[in-house]
Amino acid sequence: MADLINLRRARKAKDRAEKEKAADANRVLHGTPKAVRKLSEAQKNKAEQRLAGHRLENKDEDNRSVGESQSDQK
């Protein structure tokens, strides 16, 4: 014979697990202090600016087609 399961307990356990999963997501989303978020954002911006400063081509040159020269664009 199969084991008996209390459906009320199973339902409550399932609800608790779902709430814990949502709480974990909220902890990640809202758990970082403002100073840490600003620091990571500043580091990301600095890295992007440094990378942009080391590029050899301008953005305008990337957008033109293969056969065009600079004099054709003006």
C-alpha positions, 0 to 999 in steps of 0.5 A, a space after each residue: 500500500 502507498 504511503 499516505 500524504 497529508 495534502 495540507 502539509 505538502 501544499 504549505 511546504 510547496 508554498 514555503 519553497 516558492 516564497 523562499 525562491 522569490 526571497 532569494 531573488 529579491 535578496 540579490 536584486 535589493 541586497 547590494 549596498 548603494 556604495 558597492 553598486 556605484 563602485 561597480 558601475 564606475 569601474 564598468 564605465 572606466 573600463 568602457 572609456 579606456 577601451 573606447 580610447 584605444 580604438 583605432 577606427 572612428 564610429 563614422 568609418 564603421 558605418 560606411 559601406 566597403 566601396 565608399 571613401 571619405 571623400 564620397 561621404 562629404 
